[in-house]
Amino acid sequence: MVDELLTKLQTSFDFSKDDLRITEKEIYAMSEEIEITGEARYIADDPKDDQFVECAILGRATAIVSGDKHLLNLGTIEGIPILNPKDFLMRMGNQ
């Protein structure tokens, strides 16, 4: 999942190699590794996205932040809101 995020940051947001290295270090410094089973089935249209949902549930996430329409269409899963980046930042600004 980290690799997918870093690839997205590079291709969509033009992060430099140095920025990617720094970001990767920061992610690992503030995160916890969660082992998933791969058996979760929430998104029939794009089953590879199930890993994000399962990770969020097992990791007791307070939100899933994504631009992926398959995830966003779920709205909320097991009490976890699924937000696009703009809505997440707006919600964080109101806390």
Sequence and secondary structure as in RCSB ss.txt:
>XXXX:A:sequence
MVDELLTKLQTSFDFSKDDLRITEKEIYAMSEEIEITGEARYIADDPKDDQFVECAILGRATAIVSGDKHLLNLG
TIEGIPILNPKDFLMRMGNQ
>XXXX:A:secstr
 HHHHHHHHHHHH   HHHHHHHHHHHHHS       S     TT GGGHHHHHHHHHTT S EE   HHHHTT 
EETTEEEE HHHHHHHHHT 
